[in-house]
Structures are given as C-alpha cells and as structure tokens.
Amino acid sequence: MSFISAHVLDSVHGRPAAGIDVTLLRGSGEEIAAATTNEDGRVNDLGPETLESGHYRIIFATEPYFSGQGLETFYPFVAVDFTVQEQQGHYHVPLLLSPYAYSTYRGS
C-alpha cells in the first residue's frame, strides 16, 4: 500500500473527478510519483510504501479537467503542501473541487 493516497470530488456536479493528473513532490521539488484519478476520483497508489519525515506537495492538474467539460477555472492547478511524520503511517489527501473554490483536509 502506498504511503500517500488522494481523492478528488467535483462539488459542482456531485461526483468523483476522474482523469485528474496528480503529482507528489518532496519539499525540495523532486518528483516522487505521478498518477491519474480513476473513475472514482481516487489515486490509491501515489508513491512508495514509506516516506521520510518532511515537507511534501501534491499538485492536482485541475485546468485540463474543467476545460474538458467546457468550463473555465480560476485555478489551473491546486498545490497542497503538508508535513509527513513517517511513524504516523498512511496519509490520505482529499480535494473538494469547483472551478472557483476548493477545500482539502487530512483524510483517513
């Protein structure tokens, strides 16, 4: 199981956001992993089974998702910065998304 997973929900349409490219980076900017949300809006395998403690960033490529639906968006991407403590185990990063707003939190 990956140490990091993500989930994107389209709050305008009330459904999972499939087809969004997701990239995991170390705080230094080094790319660790990349994936695309599945039809349930999930990325279950984003990177290795363990990560060192430190700062990380997940980038969600939102502009292609909305333009594919004929919608403009204020956010061409959403970057979520967070801190990992390796002894805490799995991290899940959900994103609630609309063209002009988003919300995120640490999921379980």
Order of alpha helices (4+ residues) and beta strands (2+ residues): beta-beta-beta-beta-beta-beta-alpha-beta-beta-beta
